[in-house]
Amino acid sequence: TSISAGILQFDNIVENIGNHYSTTTYKFTCPVNGLYQASVGAISQSNTDAYGMDLYKSDVRQRRNYSVFRTIQATNFLMCVAGDTIHWQLSNNQNLYEGTGEERYTYASYSLIYAT
């Protein structure tokens, strides 16, 4: 699937306990103050693609994760306050394998590690 640069739009939600991920804004809203883990994975359709996935907190880029050859797997940790939003953005237009059902090649996950 060709995906445009910008917020990664994950419509297929495998698990969303508490409904903190929005399929309208494609952002995760932190329910409590604490340390959060945000992970992303993707596989491009060409083994020579170079692209980046940026992690944003409340619309400010916090981290850049970059792939030179096709596959990107990244996990980042952020301190957040209740109400902060977290999302991933693709840095340029890219053809990515998405997968189907629960077998997803392109995915994101958000988890509370510990509350403060």
Residue frames as qw, qx, qy, qz and C-alpha x, y, z in Angstrom:
[[0.000, 0.889, 0.458, 0.000, 0.00, 0.00, 0.00],
 [0.367, 0.434, -0.042, 0.822, 1.25, 3.47, -0.79],
 [0.399, -0.746, -0.448, 0.290, 1.19, 5.58, 2.35],
 [0.225, 0.832, 0.024, 0.506, 1.57, 9.34, 2.27],
 [0.365, 0.166, -0.483, 0.778, 3.95, 11.23, 4.52],
 [0.405, -0.467, 0.058, -0.784, 2.27, 12.36, 7.72],
 [0.555, -0.286, 0.599, -0.502, 0.46, 10.67, 10.60],
 [0.181, 0.073, -0.961, -0.195, 0.39, 6.91, 10.22],
 [0.634, -0.104, 0.031, -0.766, -3.25, 5.93, 10.09],
 [0.086, 0.060, -0.990, 0.096, -3.77, 2.65, 11.86],
 [0.607, -0.136, -0.156, -0.767, -7.41, 1.65, 11.32],
 [0.825, -0.108, -0.544, -0.110, -7.14, -2.03, 12.23],
 [0.272, -0.610, 0.521, -0.532, -6.98, -2.09, 16.02],
 [0.593, 0.012, -0.804, 0.047, -6.08, -5.46, 17.56],
 [0.499, -0.518, -0.600, 0.350, -6.37, -4.29, 21.17],
 [0.053, 0.524, -0.009, 0.850, -7.41, -0.91, 22.59],
 [0.464, -0.498, -0.667, 0.303, -8.03, -1.35, 26.31],
 [0.199, -0.601, -0.308, 0.710, -9.56, 1.86, 27.65],
 [0.430, 0.769, 0.414, 0.229, -10.08, 3.27, 24.13],
 [0.317, -0.774, 0.092, 0.540, -7.07, 5.58, 24.43],
 [0.287, -0.134, 0.609, 0.727, -6.17, 5.20, 20.73],
 [0.455, 0.603, 0.267, -0.599, -8.39, 7.18, 18.34],
 [0.532, 0.221, 0.683, 0.450, -9.10, 5.91, 14.83],
 [0.238, 0.920, 0.311, 0.029, -10.26, 9.45, 14.01],
 [0.034, -0.957, 0.282, 0.060, -7.07, 11.36, 14.92],
 [0.882, 0.269, -0.320, 0.219, -4.74, 8.30, 14.85],
 [0.103, 0.592, -0.527, 0.601, -3.26, 9.38, 18.17],
 [0.626, -0.335, -0.666, 0.226, -2.91, 7.68, 21.54],
 [0.238, -0.759, 0.098, -0.598, -3.97, 9.83, 24.51],
 [0.371, 0.143, -0.765, 0.506, -2.04, 9.17, 27.72],
 [0.512, -0.634, -0.497, -0.297, -4.63, 8.52, 30.44],
 [0.636, -0.753, -0.077, 0.154, -2.30, 9.15, 33.42],
 [0.035, 0.880, -0.473, 0.020, 1.07, 10.72, 34.16],
 [0.858, -0.286, 0.419, 0.076, 3.87, 8.21, 33.61],
 [0.126, -0.495, 0.721, 0.467, 6.45, 6.55, 31.43],
 [0.810, 0.418, 0.228, -0.342, 5.09, 5.24, 28.13],
 [0.438, -0.220, 0.737, 0.465, 6.52, 2.93, 25.53],
 [0.619, 0.636, 0.044, -0.459, 5.76, 3.61, 21.86],
 [0.494, -0.214, 0.755, 0.376, 6.79, 1.03, 19.26],
 [0.622, 0.617, -0.060, -0.479, 6.50, 0.91, 15.49],
 [0.534, -0.174, 0.753, 0.343, 7.37, -1.62, 12.81],
 [0.609, 0.670, 0.034, -0.423, 7.22, -1.46, 9.03],
 [0.600, -0.086, 0.650, 0.458, 8.48, -3.22, 5.92],
 [0.328, 0.613, -0.200, -0.690, 8.76, -1.36, 2.63],
 [0.883, 0.374, 0.240, -0.154, 8.04, -3.01, -0.71],
 [0.658, 0.660, -0.290, 0.219, 11.59, -2.42, -1.97],
 [0.844, -0.374, -0.138, 0.359, 14.75, -3.67, -0.25],
 [0.515, 0.202, -0.019, 0.833, 16.59, -0.44, -1.15],
 [0.180, -0.828, -0.302, -0.437, 14.12, 2.02, 0.43],
 [0.358, -0.040, -0.472, 0.804, 15.28, 4.52, 3.02],
 [0.305, -0.657, -0.342, -0.599, 12.67, 6.22, 5.19],
 [0.117, 0.161, -0.628, 0.752, 12.02, 7.53, 8.67],
 [0.447, -0.630, -0.607, -0.185, 9.35, 7.18, 11.32],
 [0.081, 0.381, -0.344, 0.855, 9.07, 10.11, 13.70],
 [0.377, -0.512, -0.741, 0.213, 7.52, 9.87, 17.16],
 [0.068, -0.508, -0.031, -0.858, 5.49, 12.89, 18.25],
 [0.269, -0.470, -0.714, 0.444, 4.23, 13.88, 21.68],
 [0.055, 0.805, 0.383, -0.450, 1.52, 16.56, 21.66],
 [0.566, 0.799, 0.181, 0.092, 2.41, 17.41, 18.03],
 [0.024, -0.884, 0.464, 0.055, 6.12, 18.02, 18.76],
 [0.851, 0.303, -0.423, 0.068, 8.65, 15.59, 17.29],
 [0.646, -0.683, 0.327, -0.097, 10.48, 13.74, 20.06],
 [0.590, -0.333, 0.687, 0.263, 12.42, 11.04, 18.23],
 [0.621, 0.565, -0.355, -0.411, 13.46, 10.13, 14.69],
 [0.713, -0.166, 0.677, 0.073, 13.90, 6.47, 13.76],
 [0.427, 0.674, -0.379, -0.469, 15.41, 5.76, 10.37],
 [0.853, 0.037, 0.514, 0.083, 15.73, 2.74, 8.09],
 [0.054, 0.600, -0.558, -0.570, 18.19, 2.43, 5.23],
 [0.237, 0.151, -0.877, -0.389, 17.19, -1.00, 3.91],
 [0.457, -0.239, -0.729, -0.451, 13.49, -1.83, 3.99],
 [0.594, -0.507, -0.624, 0.027, 12.70, -2.77, 7.62],
 [0.028, -0.509, 0.352, -0.785, 12.21, -0.48, 10.58],
 [0.648, -0.509, -0.564, 0.055, 11.59, -1.62, 14.15],
 [0.160, 0.432, -0.326, 0.825, 11.74, 1.05, 16.84],
 [0.524, -0.651, -0.543, 0.083, 10.81, 1.35, 20.50],
 [0.170, 0.455, -0.222, 0.846, 10.99, 4.66, 22.33],
 [0.396, -0.540, -0.655, 0.351, 10.13, 5.72, 25.88],
 [0.022, 0.528, 0.087, 0.844, 8.49, 9.03, 26.81],
 [0.102, -0.338, -0.653, 0.670, 7.48, 10.70, 30.05],
 [0.139, -0.454, -0.507, -0.719, 3.95, 12.02, 29.57],
 [0.218, 0.095, 0.535, -0.810, 1.31, 13.80, 31.57],
 [0.335, 0.476, 0.801, -0.141, -2.35, 12.84, 31.39],
 [0.383, 0.821, 0.245, -0.346, -3.82, 14.23, 28.19],
 [0.053, -0.598, 0.603, 0.526, -0.61, 14.21, 26.14],
 [0.883, 0.397, 0.114, -0.223, -1.02, 12.55, 22.76],
 [0.385, -0.457, 0.712, 0.370, 1.50, 10.26, 21.08],
 [0.813, 0.510, 0.215, -0.183, 1.60, 9.32, 17.41],
 [0.604, -0.193, 0.539, 0.555, 3.93, 8.15, 14.64],
 [0.460, 0.797, -0.015, -0.391, 4.53, 10.02, 11.41],
 [0.815, 0.217, 0.350, 0.407, 6.07, 8.78, 8.19],
 [0.258, -0.630, 0.150, 0.717, 8.75, 11.21, 6.99],
 [0.195, 0.372, -0.520, -0.744, 8.16, 10.68, 3.25],
 [0.836, 0.203, -0.061, -0.506, 5.72, 8.94, 0.92],
 [0.125, -0.398, 0.909, 0.007, 6.41, 5.22, 1.02],
 [0.784, 0.011, -0.455, -0.422, 5.09, 1.91, -0.28],
 [0.236, -0.372, 0.793, -0.420, 4.70, -0.32, 2.78],
 [0.451, -0.178, -0.859, -0.167, 3.39, -3.83, 3.31],
 [0.454, -0.409, 0.222, -0.760, 0.45, -3.59, 5.69],
 [0.062, 0.002, -0.982, 0.177, -0.64, -7.21, 6.07],
 [0.529, -0.349, -0.434, -0.641, -4.12, -8.36, 6.98],
 [0.763, -0.495, -0.397, -0.122, -6.05, -9.16, 10.14],
 [0.619, -0.768, 0.145, 0.077, -3.78, -9.69, 13.11],
 [0.787, -0.047, 0.274, 0.551, -0.78, -10.45, 10.87],
 [0.186, 0.980, 0.064, -0.042, 0.38, -6.89, 10.35],
 [0.747, 0.203, -0.024, 0.632, 3.71, -5.91, 8.81],
 [0.113, 0.426, -0.102, 0.892, 3.18, -2.24, 9.62],
 [0.545, -0.630, -0.553, -0.024, 2.02, -1.61, 13.17],
 [0.041, 0.535, -0.385, 0.751, 2.30, 0.59, 16.23],
 [0.619, -0.509, -0.595, 0.062, 1.75, -0.05, 19.91],
 [0.069, -0.622, 0.266, -0.734, 1.52, 2.17, 22.95],
 [0.717, -0.374, -0.578, 0.109, 1.87, 1.02, 26.56],
 [0.350, -0.835, 0.221, -0.362, 2.03, 2.53, 30.01],
 [0.610, 0.256, -0.663, 0.350, 5.22, 1.24, 31.67],
 [0.397, -0.394, -0.653, 0.512, 4.62, 2.84, 35.07],
 [0.118, -0.876, -0.326, -0.337, 2.48, 5.65, 36.45],
 [0.405, 0.166, -0.373, 0.818, 4.09, 8.55, 38.31]]
